[in-house]
Amino acid sequence: MIKAAKGVWILGIIWLAGAICDRLWFALDHGVPAWDPADYLNGSILYWQALQSPQWFNSDWWRNLWLLSPKIPPLTYILTVPFFNLFGVSLDAATLVMQVFSAMLLVGVYGLGIILFDASVALWAAGLCLLMPGLYFYRLDFLLDFPLTAIVTFSFCLLTLWFFSEEKLLVFGRSANTQRRKGGLIIRQSWIRAIAFGVSFGLALMVKQTALFFLFLPMLWAGIYSVIRRRRLQVIQLLVSAGIAAIIIWPWSRTNWLLMLTSGKRATIDSALIEGDPPLNSIDAWTYYAKVLPYFLSWPLLLVPIVGFLMGWIYWRGRKKNENTLHQSGEKGNLKLIDSKWFWLAVFLIGGYLLSSLNINKDDRYTLPLYPVFSLILAAGLLSWRGRWQRLIRWGTIAIATLLMLFNIFPLGGGVIANILSPEMEHHPYLGKPWPNAEVIAEIVHTSPYLRSTLGVLPSTLQLNQHNFSFYGGQVKRQVIGRQVGVKQQNVEQDARSLDWFITKTGNQGSVPEAQKSIVKRIEEGSDFGLIKRWPLPDESTLSLYHRLEPTLEVKPFSAPRNRVQLDNIIIPEKVPAGQPIPVTYTWTGSWNQLKSGILILTWQHKNSAAKWLHDHGVGMGALSSNFLKTDQLNQPFEVIERTAMLAPATLPPGEYSLEATYLNRDSGETYPINHNSITITLDANAKAAPAPELDLVTQLREATRNLAQGVKGLEPVFKLTERINQYDATNDYVKQTEMALSYRLKEEKNIDLAYGVAISRVLQQDVKGAIAAFKEVIQLAPNNPYHYAYLAFVYLYDWQPAQAEKALDTAFKLNPNIPELKTLNGVAALMQLNLIQAWHDLKYNR
């Protein structure tokens, strides 16, 4: 029998062996991350940037921190940050966090083995976790599944430690006075274990919400068992554990709950339909993960333990009858520990399997958290072998599993054997010619060193996709961000006109829609783009980088000193018709700090009336980047050229309009008039429209918000627009520019259109307090529109203020009780206040 202390040292050796294999694999691999790993790496980069200057006591900073990952809990991202700080932003540095999770997994499995079995079973189970193909396969990818597996296993270990300590508590609770002191000690320990489990469970949910699939039924069974046994203290402890977990997940989930729900539908139902996953009313839906079992375990690790169980079954049954339990033997109905451990493991394994199968979206890796716990059963099966060959069989199985692991993760040959005994689990490092993703980013940065660029990524393959180009752009402080555009035929022309950089490739295009052919042709054959460079690819195709011949933005150092931003030049047509985009080229000069922080308040004012149109936007459309500037260059002068378009509404009267320009500093709030020569343009209905580029994003958003008075009919175009233009500005800075410019104007002029723009821009930034204040101002300007109260109620509901939402809805009902959306909002408000009858009545109304 192995002593527990010695077992810890052996456990450390097991972890070290796995870590050495992992680091050797990453040292050999020079491939690029695929879609999902690259996406998660980008999330880690966002948190790495945010945590460079933390503001621990600023609630707005915390809210913005949670908003960085609105769909996926960010604990894995946050834990990756120290490795980026120590070793730089790279795939190798990020994957070091997997060694932390590997240690957590091994400790969890070892702890479960000690609690339920003994040190021998615990160590064998830990060793099997190192050799399971499913575990080492996903340990070598930067995905959330292995971290989830590790922390679920660790949490289940703590839950098991707490649950089975209650058996001891029952004994001491009924013992003599001399043992009551021991009972008190166990009660204190039980509280510590319950709290520890609550913390671990909360952190598991902060890795991925599906942790609930695996821990819910064990928690439910523990609660039911405690209620049946009338153990009030244990019920209270379990509720406290759940409460602690809720407190941990609450700040993130409260901030992102709405997007989490809507994206959850896309990630489950929509994805399942697209991928053709089996429906829940089919046998395949419930046997899907069972079919994966031999691949994730390998045939030796599956069959040998099963045979061992069969051979040792009689021995185990005899041993069960003779072992002492911690219960009093004569007590009727008490659950014995030696019996309960198998039921306990079954609750976890079967419950996790069924709840995972209930998820309509299937993927092989979604049941990965079951395998470490299953390793305990496999270890017990291996140790159940009896006879003279038992040691040879056990260690022979381990030797074969070790060889299979080496064959699967390293190119050592042995592929024939691995395909038979461990099929479908080969995961060799990429040793071929390097892919040019980083070189593409370097070329863009070299061409536009002072700009943050969005790269239109037209192919979507394992090696060339928007996520991994964003990752390599993230290595230069996110100066280049990739986006997949050209996915909808109706948006192809707008996509092509809205970005300055595109990549195309020959040969296999990957998972792309039919519209992709149109935009590839548009970029490669269009007269407005030029080829910058080509790269031969390892798959014998060619990658091409295109840049707009007349870029939307140009930034370069300027020779003359500038204390303030000024307009040095403007190019516009003399006469244009109203209602059509008007081409305009601005040339701004000023110190770098002034330019980068600048919001341009531009008004084209009619000379003889109050008629006007606006062209507010950030200097350089908010895309100026300081990444490659030294400190002494921040006050030096630069020139920014903007080639864009503005829009004079069709309702404006004809005549001459002149430019009035004001500078607004987005950081300090400083304002001053911008010096420029007298500039005029004439609106003439008979003039011919001049060819113009796409409207800037601020103008597009502002124009889209004009019809909010129409309710849903006016709101839908806003979200349809932002779904598209968010691709062009990956940081969504245009929304902030819109808010700041219109807020500045709203102080000077109480105008409902301006108020709409401010409110929507704050909603898009998920600035709840700001949005509530903005919609209150909308109501002050137009108090008789019921939709305005509905908007306010919606934001209150988003902020979990259902009582305030009901007050706003009461007014809306008085103005127009026949709007269906009001009933829906009222039903949600009632539901959030647990007024189930009212909620059912209102929500049923709109079914």
N, C-alpha and C positions, 0 to 999 in steps of 0.2 A: 504494500500500500504506500502510495506517495504522500508525503507530508505536504500540507498546504503551503508552507513557507518555501520549500524546495520547488513546489509547483509554480510559484510566482517567477522564480528564476528561469525555469524551463519556458514559461509563457513569454518572458522577455526574449529568449532565444528564438522562439517561433516568430515573434513580431519582427525581430531583426532580420531573420532569413527572408521574410516577405518583403521588408523594406529594401534589402539589397537587390532582390530580383526586380522590384519596381523601379528603383533608381537606375539600374543597369538598362532596363528596357527603355526608359526615357532618354538615357544617354545615347542609345543607339538610334532612337527614332528621330527623324527630322521631317516628319510629315506635317500637315496643317490640320487644325481642329475642324471637325465636321460641323453640321448645322447646330445641333443642340449644345455640344460642348463649347463651341464658340459663343453661342448666345449666353451661356452661363458665365463664361469668361468675361464677356462684356459687362454683365451685371456686377461681377467682382471689381472690375475697373471703375465703375461708377462709384461704388462704395469706397474704394481706395482713394479716389479723388476727394470724396466728401469728408473722409476721416483724416485728411491731411491738416485740416483746421477745424477741429470739433468745437462746438459751443454747447457743452454738456447741460448748461442751465437755461438754455434758450428753447422754449417750447416750439417756436416756429422752425428752428433748426431740426429738431426731432421729427416734426411733421414732414419736412422736406426730405429728411433721411428715409422715412418709410415710403414716401412717394417715389423714390428712385426705383423701387421694385413693386409695382402695384399688383402684379399677378402672382408672383412667386415669393414666399417668405424668404427673407434675406440672410438667415443665419450662416449658411455656407459661404455666401459672398463676404460677410463680415469676417469670418474666421480665416479667409484667404488673405485679407489685407496685410497682416504681419509678415507673411511670406513675400508679398510684393515689396513691402518696405525693406526687407532684408536682402532680397536677391534680385529685385527689379521685376518689371512686368513681363512675364513670359509664361508659356505653358508649363515648363518644367517647375517654375517657382509655384505656380498655382496648384499643381498636383501634389505638392508636399503636404497640403492639408489632408490628403487622403491617408497619409501615414498616421495622422492624429486620429482620424476616424477608424483606421485599422486597429490601432491600440484600443480604442473604445470598444470596438466590436469584440476583440479577443478577451478583454476584461469582462464584458457582459456575458459572453459564452462561458468563460471560466467560472464566473460567479454563479451562473445558473447551474452549472455542473456540480459545484461544491454544495449549493443549497439542496438540490434535488437528488444528487447521487453521491459522488465522492471525487477526490482529486484526480483519480485515474480517468474516469469518464470525462471530467472537465478538461483535462489536458488533451485527451484524444479528440474531443470535440473541437477544441481550439485548433489543433493541427489539421483537422479535416476542413475547417473554414479557410485555412491557407491554401488547401489543395482543391477546393471546389471550383470547377471551371466557371460557373456563373458568377462567383464572387471575385475571382482574380480578373475575369474578363472586364467587368465594369469598374473594378478598382483602377484600371489603367485608362479610363476615360474620365474627363472632367464633367461628370453628370451628377445629379442629385440622388440617384438611386443607391449608390454605395453609402454616402453619408446618412441617408435615411435608414438604411439597413443597420448601420452601426448604432445610431442613437435609439432606434426602436428596440434593438436587442438589449442595449444598456438599460433602457427604461423598463423593459419587461423583467430584467434581472432585479431592478430595485422594487418593482411591484411584487415580484415573487418573494423577495427577501421580507417585505412587509407582510404579505399575505400569510406566509408560512411561519412567521414569528408569532402570529396570532394563535397558532396551535399551542405554542409554548405558553402564551398568556393565559389560555384557558386552564392549563394545569396549575399554574401558580395562583390563579384566581380562586382555586378550590383547595389549596393546600393549607397546611397549618400556619400558625402565626410566624413561625421561624422562617417560612418561605415568602412571607408577604413583602419583605424588603426586596427580595429578588423580583417579585412581581412588579413592584414600583419601578425598579430599574428597567425592566422589560417594557413597561408602559412608556417610559421616557425614550427608550431606544425606538419603540414603535412610532412615536411621534416624529423622531428624526428621520426615520425611514419613509414615513408618509410624506413629509415635506420634501425630502430628497427626490422621491418619485414625482411629486407634483412639479418640481423644477425641471426634472429631466423630460417629463411629458410635455411641458410647455415648450422646451427647447426643441423637442422632436417636431412639434407642430410648426415651429419657426424654421425648420428645414424643409418640410413639405407637409401639406395638410393631410395627405393620405396616411400619415402616421396613425390617424384615428381608426383607419380600417383594421389595424393590427392590434391596437390596445383597447379598443372599445369593449369587445366581448369579454376579455379577461377582467376588465374593470367592472363590467356589468355582473359577471358571475361572482366576483369578490363581494360586490354589494348585496346581491341576492343571498349569498351564503351567510353573510354577516347578519342580514335581517332575519333569516330563518333561525339562526342560532341566537338571536336577540342580543347581538353584540353592538350596543349603541355606540360605544366608543369607536369601534372600527368603522361603522357607518359614517360617523362624524369625520374621522380621519380621511376616509376616501373622498368625502365631499370637499374637505379642505384641500386635498391633493388636486382635485379637479378645479377648484377655485384658484389655486396658485397657477396652474397651467393656463387658465383663462386670463389671469392678470398678465402673464408673460406675453401671450399672443394678442391681447386686446389692443394695445396701441397701434400695431401694424394693421390688424384686421379692421379696426374701427376707421382707420384712415382710408382703407382701400376696399371696403366690403362690397361696394356696388360693382366696381370693376372686377373684383374677384369673382362675383357671381356671374356676371355676363361673360367674362373670359372663360369661366369654368364650363359654361355651356358649349363654347366653341372648342374647348380642349377635350370635351368628352363626346357629346352627342354629334356635333358637326364633324369632328375628326373621325369618329367611328363610321359615320356615313360615307365620308370621303375615302377612307381606307378599306371599306368593305368588311368591317368586323362583324362577327356573327351576332344576330339578334338574341335577346335574352330568352326568347321562347324556343330556342334551339338547343340541342344537346351540345353542339360545338362551343357554345358560350360558356358552358359549365365544365367542359373537359379541356378547354384551351390551355390552361396552365398545367394540367396534369400531363399533357403531351410534351411540355417543355422540361419536365422533371428529369428525364434521363440525360438530356443535354447539359443541364445546369449542374448535375451531380457527377456525370460520367457513369458508364455501366459498372466498372469495378466498385465504385463507392456506393452504388445503389444495390447491386445484387449480393455482394459478399456480406454486408451487414444483415440483409434480409435472411440469408441462409443461416447466419449466426444466430439470429433470433429464433428461427425454427428449431435449430439444434439445441439451443440452450433454454427453450421454453419450460421444459419440465423442471430444470434446475432453478429457474427464476421463480416459478410458482411455489416450489418447495421452500425457497428462501423467504418468500413473502409471508408464509404462514408462521415462520419461526422468529422473524424479526420483531423486536419490541417497538412500540410506537410511543409517542409522547402523550397519547390519550390514556386515560384509565381504561383498562381492558374490559371492565364490566359495563361501561357506559353505553347504553343502547343508542344506536343511530349516529355515533361520532364517526367522522370521516378520518380514516387512518392516513398518515403521511405517505406511507409506502404505496398506498393505493391512489391517493389523491394526486400524486405528481404526474401520473400518466394522463389522468383526466385534465389536469391543469395544462399540460402541454397540448393536449388535443383541443382544448378550448381556444388556445392561441392559434394553432395551425389550421384547424378547420374553420374557425371564425374568420381568420385573415384570408383564407382561400375563398370562402363564400362571399365575403364583402368585396374582395377584389374582383371576383367573377361578376358580381352585381354591377360593377362599373362597365358600362357598355363599350368604352374605349379600351381596347386590349393592346398590351405590349408585353413581350416576354419578360422584361425586367421589372414589371410592376409588382410581382410577388417575391422579389429578391429578399425582403426582410424575413420571409419564412425560413430561409435556408439555414442561417446560423442556429436557430432553435431546433430545426430538424437534425442538425449535426449531432445534438445530444442523443437522439434516438439511434442515429447511425453508429455513434461511438459505443453506445450500450450494446448494439448488435455485434459490433466487432469484438467487444470484450466478452460476449456470450459464447464465443467459440470454445469448445472443450475438446480435449484429446491431445495427443502428442504433437499434432501439427498446428496447434492454436497460435503459437508465437510466430511461426513461419507464415501462416495465413495472414495474420494481422500486419506484420511488417512487410510482407510481400505486397499486400494491398496498398500500403502507404508508398512503397517503392514504385509500384506501377503508377499510382496517382501522381507521384512526383515527376516521373518521366513524362507522363501525359501533359503535366503543367509546363514543363520545359519545352516539349515539342509544340505546344499550343502557343506559347508566348515568345519563343525564340526560333529563328530559322536554323534548326539543328538537324533537319531531316526528320525521319520518323513520321512523316505525314500520313502514310498508309495506316500505321498503327493507331495514330490519333484519330483518324477519320472513322475507324471501326469502334474504338473504345470510348472516344470522347468527340463525337461528331459535332460539326457546326460551331465549334468554339475556338477556332484558330484566330489569334490576335497578335500577329507579328508586328514588330516595329517597321516603319517604312524606311527602307535603305536605298531607294532609288534616287533619281535626280531631284533636286529641290524644286518646289513650286515657287513661282515668282510673286506671291502675294505681297511680301514685304517690299519687293522692288517696285511694284506698282505704287504702293503708298509713298515710297521715297521719291518717285518721279513726280507725283502730284505735289508733295510738300516742296520739292525743289522748284517747281514751276510757280507755285502760289504759297510762298513761305509765310505770308502775313494773313492768310485767310483760313478759316475753317471750311472745309469742302465736303460736299455730299457727293458720293460716287454712285452713279447708277450701275448696278450690277445686273447684267442681263442674263448670263447663264446662272444656273442653280444646281451645281454638282457638289459632290462630297468635298472636293478641294477648292472649288471656286463658288462662293456664295456670299450673300450680303453680310452674314454674321462673322465669317472669318476675316473678311476685309475690314470690318469694323474693329475686330480684335487687333489686327496689325496697325490700324489707325489709332487704336487706344494706346499702343506702345509709344506713340508720340503725342500723348496727352489728348487723345481723341480729336486730333486735328483733321482727320479724314474719317468719315462714317459712311459705311456702305448701306445702300437701300435697294431692294428689288422693286423695280418699276416696270411699266409696260405690261402689267398683268391683266388689264381690262382694255378691250379694244377701243372703247369710247374715250379712254384717257391717254391713248398713245401719243397724240400730238401735244397735249398739254405736258405730259411727262418729258417729252423730248425738248420742249421749249423752256422747261423750268430748271433743268440741271445743266451744268457746264462740263461735267466729266462722266464718261461712260466706258465700260469695258464690254467687249464682245469676244466670242471665241468660235472657232470652227469645230466641226464634229459634234459629238454628243453635247446637248445643251442641258441635260439633267431634267429635273422636275419643273417644267415651265408650262404656262398656259399657251393656247394657240396664238394669243395676241403678241407673244414675244417675238414671233417672226416679223411682225409689222414694225416693231420698234427697232429691231436689229437692222432691218433694211433702211429705216428712216435715219438712223445714226450713220451707218456705213456709206450710204449713198447721198445723204443730205449735203447741201452746199455750205451749211453753217458749221460743220464740224470738220476738224482736221485730225489725221492720225499722228499721234505723238510717238508711239513706240510699239513694237511687236516683240513677243516672247515665245519661243518654241516651248511646248509643254511636254511633260513626261509621257502623256498619252498620245503623242505625235500629232496633236492639234496645235493651234496657234491662238494666243491671247493677244488682243489688240486694245490699246488705250487711246480713246478719242477725247479731244478737248474742243470747246467752242472757239471758233476763230476770233470772234469778238466777245470776250468773256463778259458776263454780267457785271463782274467786279474786277477792278484792278487796284492794287495797292503798291506804292513804291515810295522810297524816301524822297523828301522835298528839300530844296536847297535854301529857300528863304525862311527866316524865322517866323513863327506864328504863335502868338499868345492865345488867340481865340480861333475857333473854327470859322472859316469864311467860305463863301461860294465863289470860286475863281472863274468858273465857266459853266454855261448851260446851253444845251443844244435842243431846240424844240422847233416844230413846224410853225409857220406864221399863222396859218388858218387851219382849223380842224372842225369837224362836226361834233356836236354833243352826243353823248351816249356811246361813243366808240373809244377804245383804248388809244391813248396819245403817247407816242414815243418821246422819251426825255432822257437826256444824258447829263448828269450832274458831275461836276468836278469840285470836290471839297478839299481844303487844306487846313491843317492845324496840328497841334502837338498830338502825339500818339494817345496819351491819356485822355485828352479832350475828345478825340475822334472815337475812341473805343467806348467811351461812356456816353456818347451823344445820342439823343433822340431829336430828330429834326421835325419841328412843327411847321409844316409848309401849307400856306393858304393861298389859293389863287382867287383873288377878290375882284368882283366886277367893279368897274370904275364908276358906274352911275347908280348902283343899287347895292343891296345887302347880299345879293346872290354870290355864291362861292362854291368851290370844291376843295377837298383836302387831299394832301399827299404826304401824310405823316409816316415816318419810318425811322428805324435806327440807322446811324451812319454805317455804310457798308452792309446794310440789311442785318446788322447785328452779328456779322460773320468775321469780324476782325479777330485775329489770334496773336497773342503775345508770346507764344511758346519759344520762339527763336530770337527774342529781343533781350538784350542785356539791360540791366537796371538803368544805366545812363542813357539808353535810347528811348525810354518811355516818355521823356519830355522833349524829344526831338521832333521836328516837323515831318509829316507824311502827306502824301496825296492819295485820295480815294476817288476813283472814277466809278460811277454807277450808271449802267445802261438798263433802263427799266421802262415802265409805262405807268401812266396815271389815268384816271377816269373822271370825266366831267359828266355828271348825270344828265340824262336826256331832257329833264325838265328845266334845265337852266336856260335863261334868256340869252340871245346872241349878244355879241359885243366884245369889247376888250377886257381882258383880265390880267392883273399884274400879281407878281409873286410877293408875298410877305413871309419872311423866314425868321424863326426863333429857335435858338438852341436850348435844349433841356438836358441837363446832366442827370442820368438815371441813378447815379450813386449819391450825389450831394443835393440834388434838387435845384441847383443853380440854373438860372436862365439869363439869356441876353439876346438882343437882336443880332442876326447874322448879316454882316456886310456883304453887299452884292450890287452889281450894276442894275439899272432899271430894266426889268424884263416883262414883256407883255406877250400875250397870245390871244388870238381872236377866235371866238366860237361863231361859226357860220354854217348854217344848215346846208348851204350849197357847196361847201368845201368837200374835197375828196379825202376820205380817211387815209392817213399815212400808215404804212406797214409798221407794226409795233410788236415788241416782245410781250411776254406774259406780264400781267399786272403783278406788282409786288404783293407779297403775302399779306401784309397789313391791310392793304386796300381791299384785297379779296375778302378777308375776314370781316372788315368793317361793312362792306356792302352787303354781305350775306346776313348780317344781323338786323337789317332795317325792317324786316317783316315779322319781328317777334310778337307784334300785337295780334297776329293771326293764330297764335297758339301752336299746336303741333305742326300745322301746315307751314308755319313760318320757321319752326325750329328744325325740321328735318333737313332742309338744305344746308343749314349750318354744319351739322354733323357729317353730312355727306361730303361737304367741302373739306372739312378738317381731316377726315379720313384720308383724303388724297394729298393735301398740301403738307400734312405732317411728315410725309415722306421726303419732302424737299428740304425742310429745316429739321434735322434730326434732334436738335435740342429744344425745338418749339419756342425759340426765343422770339419769334414773330408775335406770339400771343402776349408776351410780356411787353413788347414794344407797343402793341395795340392798347393794352391797359394803361400804360404810362402816358401815352400821347392823348388818349381820349379823357383820362382822368384830369389831365392838365387843362384841357379845353372845357371840361364840364364845370370846373371852378369858375370859369369866366362866362360861360354861356349855358344856361339850363335848357338842354335840348334832349328830347326823348331818344333820338337816334344815337346820340353820344352815350346816353345812359345804357341803352341796349348793348352797345359795344363793350362798355366797361363791365357790365354784368356777365356777359358771355365769356369775355376773356378771363375773368376770375373763376368762372365755373370750369373752364378748360384747364386752368392751373390748379383746380381742386382747392382753391382758397376759400374755405367755407365762410369764415367771418367776413372777408371782403365781399363775397357774393351776396350774403345776407344784407349787408349795408347797401350794396349796389341795387338790389331789387327793391329795397325800401325806398331808395331814391326814385326808382322807376315808378313806384306806386304814388309817390308824392307828385310826380310830373303828370301821371295819367291814372288817377284813382278809380276810374269807372270801368277799367278793363279787367274782367275776371281772370284772364290768363296771367296777368301780372301777379296776382295772389297765388295762383297755382305754381308759378315758378318759385316764389318765395317758400311756399309749403314744401316743394320738392327739396330745396336746399336744406330746410329745417329737418326733413326726414333723413337726408344724407348725413346730417350732423347728429342724428339720434335725439332730436327734439320734437317728438310727436305732438306734445301738447301745444307747442307754438305753431306747428303745422296746422293743427285743427283750427286754431284761431284764424289763421289766414284763409283756410278753406271755408270757414263759416261766412266770411265776407264774400268770397267767390260765389258760393251757393246763392247768396242773396242777389248778386248781380245777374247770374245766369245758372239756374239749377240743372240745365239740360246738357251740360258738357260732360261727356262720359269719363274723361280723364279725372275729373274732380272726384267721382265716386271711387275710382281706383286709388287715388292718393289718400282719400279719407279711410278706405279700407286698410291700407298699409299703416296709416297712423293708428288706427284702432288695434291692429295686430301687434304693433310695437308696444302698445300699452296693455296687451293681453286682454283686450276687450274682444273676445273671440266671436261673440254673437254679432256685434256690429261689423266686425271684419268680414265674417261670412256673408252677411247681408250685402255689404257694399261690393265685395269682390265678386260675388255671384252675379251681381247686376251687370257686370261687363264680360261675363264668360261667353 
